[in-house]
Amino acid sequence: MAPPCTGQCLVRDNELRGFGVRIKASGRKSFILEKRVNGRVRRMTVGREGELTVAQTRNRAQQLLGQIALGDDPVQKRRREQAR
């Protein structure tokens, strides 16, 4: 898929709900997971194109969905770790 002229676009996966790829105007592609956590929609970058395969990023997204189902918020966890 060609990158948009400005901004970004999302292409959603048909197999795993909330999983997709974000394509920026620069052409950079990132795999993302979008899920509602504690009433807020969270969008997390799972990996970048070229670093991991689609199967690896889909597997990682499934692991994140498991953490969310157990009540964790991966975004808040990462922010706390970065603040240290």
C-alpha positions as a printed Julia matrix, in Angstrom:
84×3 Matrix{Float64}:
   0.0     0.0    0.0
   1.27    3.46  -0.87
   1.83    5.95   1.96
  -0.63    8.84   2.34
   0.38   12.31   1.15
   0.07   13.72   4.68
  -0.47   12.28   8.14
  -1.01    8.59   8.57
  -3.45    5.82   7.74
  -4.34    2.61   9.51
  -4.87   -0.75   7.83
  -6.66   -3.17  10.15
  -6.06   -6.91  10.3
  -8.95   -9.23   9.46
  -7.72  -12.05  11.73
  -6.84  -10.35  15.04
  -9.18   -7.65  16.26
  -7.38   -4.43  17.2
  -4.19   -5.36  15.3
  -3.08   -3.45  12.22
  -0.37   -1.46  10.52
   0.08    2.32  10.68
   1.56    3.87   7.54
   3.0     7.36   7.88
   3.49    9.88   5.08
   7.25    9.26   5.33
   6.61    5.65   4.3
   7.49    4.18   7.7
   5.24    1.3    8.73
   4.58    0.21  12.31
   2.46   -2.64  13.6
  -0.01   -1.44  16.21
  -2.5    -2.83  18.68
  -5.53   -0.72  19.58
  -7.65   -1.75  22.55
  -9.88   -0.17  25.18
  -8.15   -0.37  28.59
  -9.87    0.9   31.73
 -12.34    2.89  29.63
  -9.68    4.55  27.45
  -8.63    3.58  23.95
  -4.94    2.72  23.91
  -2.84    2.43  20.75
   0.44    0.62  21.26
   3.27    0.1   18.79
   4.05   -3.62  18.69
   6.97   -3.42  16.25
   8.26   -1.78  13.09
   8.29   -3.25   9.63
  11.6    -4.99   8.95
  12.41   -5.6   12.61
   9.86   -8.39  13.08
   7.73  -10.51  10.79
   3.96  -10.13  10.67
   3.58  -13.47  12.48
   5.96  -12.35  15.25
   4.15   -9.04  15.75
   0.75  -10.75  15.71
   2.02  -13.15  18.4
   3.3   -10.2   20.47
  -0.07   -8.46  20.05
  -1.82  -11.59  21.36
   0.47  -11.54  24.41
  -0.43   -7.88  25.03
  -4.14   -8.71  24.7
  -3.63  -11.41  27.35
  -2.03   -8.89  29.7
  -4.91   -6.47  29.11
  -7.44   -9.23  29.81
  -5.73   -9.79  33.19
  -6.19   -6.09  34.03
  -2.78   -4.68  33.1
  -2.3    -1.44  31.17
   0.88   -1.89  29.06
   0.97    1.81  28.12
   0.9     2.98  31.75
   3.47    0.33  32.68
   5.85    1.56  29.95
   5.37    5.2   30.99
   6.2     4.36  34.62
   9.36    2.51  33.54
  10.47    5.43  31.35
   9.9     7.9   34.2
  12.4     6.04  36.42
